[in-house]
Amino acid sequence: MNTTDLIFGSIMTNGTITGTSFLIATLCSLAIGIFIAFMYTIKNNYSKSYLITLALLPAIVQVVIMLVNGNIGAGVAVAGAFSLVRFRSAPGSGKEITSIFLAMAVGLATGMGYIGIAALFSVIITLANMVLNNSRFGEGAGEEKTLKITVPEGLDFEGIFDDIFTRYTTKAELQDVRTSGMGSLYKLTYRISMRSKASTKGMIDEMRQRNGNLEICCSRPVPVKSEEL
């Protein structure tokens, strides 16, 4: 067997599952899953339960694929079961979803016996993910932030900060207006993109002079996660 067959060939002969092929596929699935989980820890926020999920998911998918091998009806049923997971869990970030699908793809490959393809694919995708995340790929002209400004009830806030936004931002969208303090205050939420080398402190200092030195918060946008039924 040459190197190409070793990498791209299947360890199962004629689709038959043996004890040896099952153990090899399971151990490789666990090893690749742990590798994917470890790579996710680099410059990403994570929880222990999520890393354990990434580590075990390839082995779980691999066993399912082995059991439904050649059975079209069972395969369709399993695909439907996987689709239900989407409606019983909170929506995740793009990085989380990418890692989940990578783990599932690895499980599909190892479940069909293609251990070399699974290992090579996981290395290529994780490295590509790191390179893209550490590059400026997909970034806009300025950093996007969420700006929250508190203004007194008597202040007409519509358009009062437009000239400041023009100098410091490339985009400023008013997303939310709420009352606070028994209606004596308004809380404004803007989604902004800062200009290159624009001073966040300078922008906030100018706004403080117009909102009566009330609270102003500028932060990176945080995705809201809600449990779906």
C-alpha positions, 0 to 999 in steps of 0.5 A: 500500500502506497502513501496515497492509499494510506492517507485517502483509503478506508480502513474498512473492507467492503464496508464491513465493520470489524473490531479492529476497524471500530477501535482504530476509528474510535481512538482516532476520532477521540484524538482528532476531537481533542486536537480540535478542542485544543486548537479552539482554546487558542485566542477564543473564549470557551467553557469546559463543557464546550471543549468536552463536546468538541472532543467527543462529538467526532467519536459519537458521529463516527459510531452513528455513521458506522451503525447506519452504513448502507441503510438509507432510511436510518441515515435519513432518520439520523440526519433529522435527529441532528437537525433537531439539536438546532432547536433545543440549544442557544444559537452560538457564534460563528467560531462555535458553529464552525468547530461543531461542523468540523467535529461532525465532518471528522466523525463522518470521515472516520465513521466511513473509515477514512482516518487519513482524510479526517486527520488531514482535513482537521489540520487544514481547517484549524490552521486556515481558521487561525490564519483568517482570524489573525489576519484582517480578512473580513474587517471593515474600515473601522472597529465596530462597537456598541455605544450606550449614552444616558441623556436627561429627559429634557434633552432632545437627543435626536441629532444632537451627537451627529457632528461628533459621530461625523468626526469620529465614526464611519457609521453610527446607527441608533438601535435602541431607546429606553427610559430609565429612572422613572422616565427621567432619563433616556438610554440610547444604544448606538452601533458605531464603526470608529474611524482609523486612529480615532480617539474613543476617549476624545469622542466620549469627552465631547459627548459628556459635555452634551449629556450633562456628564451622565453615564456613557459606555463604549464596548464591543458588541456582544451577541445576545444568546436566547434559548429557543424552543 
